[in-house]
Amino acid sequence: QLQLVESGGGLVQPGGSLRLSCAASGGTIRSYHIAWFRQAPGKEREGISCINNMGGSTTYRDSVKGRFTITRDNAKNTVYLQMNSLKPEDAAVYYCAAVLTAGYYCQIQMSGQYGSWGQGTRVAVAS
């Protein structure tokens, strides 16, 4: 079972940037699609972005397109989420998750397919 640890969260002003990291252990992420989800207080968890196992395909939620970028470094067993132009509505706990590769494309609609999850890192966006 892959273990995931997120880092990089914090407090940022609107318009600011953060880079989240998801470090994996207990296996190689080369065999996994990786996704980022987030959950704000009182709201359902939502998929933000995912990247397929070799980094050849990415998917983004409409509300973050053009602002967030997901990348992966398989040699470092780490996936990143660069978040720019942050808005107050981006505030949430962000989780990375992994699913064994089944097909070329990853997806962010069905979180239940992801079997490994990190503990989350909190992002706050406020003046």
C-alpha positions in Angstrom: 0.0 0.0 0.0 1.4 3.4 -1.0 1.8 5.9 1.8 1.3 9.6 0.9 2.3 12.7 2.8 1.2 16.2 1.7 3.0 19.4 2.5 3.2 23.0 1.4 -0.1 24.3 2.7 -0.4 27.5 4.7 -1.9 31.0 4.7 -1.7 33.1 1.6 -3.3 36.3 0.5 -5.7 36.4 -2.4 -3.8 36.4 -5.6 -0.9 34.6 -4.0 0.7 31.2 -4.8 1.5 28.0 -3.0 3.1 24.7 -4.2 1.8 21.6 -2.6 3.8 18.4 -2.6 2.7 14.8 -2.2 5.6 12.5 -1.3 5.0 8.8 -1.6 6.7 5.8 0.1 6.1 2.1 0.2 6.2 1.8 -3.5 6.9 3.6 -6.8 4.4 6.1 -8.1 5.2 5.0 -11.6 2.4 2.5 -11.3 -0.2 5.0 -10.0 -2.4 7.8 -11.3 -2.3 10.6 -8.7 -5.0 13.1 -7.9 -5.5 16.1 -5.7 -8.8 16.5 -3.9 -9.9 19.2 -1.5 -12.6 19.6 1.1 -13.7 22.9 2.6 -15.7 23.0 5.9 -19.3 22.1 5.4 -18.7 21.1 1.8 -18.3 17.8 0.0 -14.8 16.7 -1.1 -14.1 17.6 -4.7 -11.6 16.6 -7.2 -9.2 19.2 -8.3 -6.7 17.7 -10.7 -5.0 14.4 -11.6 -2.1 13.2 -13.6 -1.6 9.8 -15.2 1.2 7.5 -14.2 3.7 8.7 -16.7 2.7 12.4 -16.7 1.3 12.3 -20.2 -2.2 13.3 -19.3 -3.7 15.7 -16.8 -7.2 16.7 -15.9 -8.4 19.8 -14.0 -11.6 21.0 -12.4 -13.0 23.9 -14.4 -12.7 26.3 -11.5 -8.9 25.9 -11.3 -8.0 25.6 -15.0 -5.3 28.1 -15.9 -4.4 28.7 -12.3 -3.3 25.3 -11.0 -0.7 23.0 -12.5 -0.1 19.4 -11.6 3.2 17.8 -12.2 5.1 14.7 -11.1 8.7 13.6 -10.7 8.7 9.8 -10.7 12.4 9.8 -9.8 11.6 11.6 -6.6 8.3 9.7 -6.0 6.6 13.1 -5.6 3.7 14.9 -7.2 3.2 18.6 -7.1 0.3 21.0 -7.3 1.3 24.6 -8.2 -1.5 26.9 -7.2 -1.4 30.5 -8.5 -3.9 33.4 -8.3 -5.5 31.8 -5.2 -8.9 32.9 -4.3 -10.7 32.7 -0.9 -12.9 29.9 -2.3 -9.8 27.8 -2.8 -9.4 27.5 1.0 -9.7 23.9 2.0 -7.8 20.9 3.2 -6.0 19.4 0.2 -5.5 15.7 -0.1 -3.5 13.7 -2.6 -4.6 10.2 -3.5 -3.3 7.4 -5.7 -4.9 4.6 -7.7 -3.1 1.8 -9.5 -3.0 2.5 -13.2 -5.9 1.1 -15.1 -6.0 2.7 -18.5 -4.2 5.8 -19.8 -6.4 8.5 -18.3 -6.9 9.5 -14.7 -10.2 10.9 -13.4 -11.3 13.2 -10.6 -15.0 12.5 -10.5 -14.9 9.3 -8.4 -12.8 9.7 -5.3 -13.8 6.2 -4.2 -11.5 4.7 -6.8 -8.5 6.0 -5.1 -7.2 3.6 -2.6 -4.3 5.5 -1.0 -4.8 8.9 0.7 -2.6 11.3 2.5 -3.5 13.1 5.7 -4.1 16.4 4.0 -2.6 19.9 4.2 -4.6 23.0 4.9 -4.7 26.0 2.6 -6.1 29.2 3.9 -6.6 32.3 1.6 -7.3 35.5 3.4 -6.1 39.1 3.5 
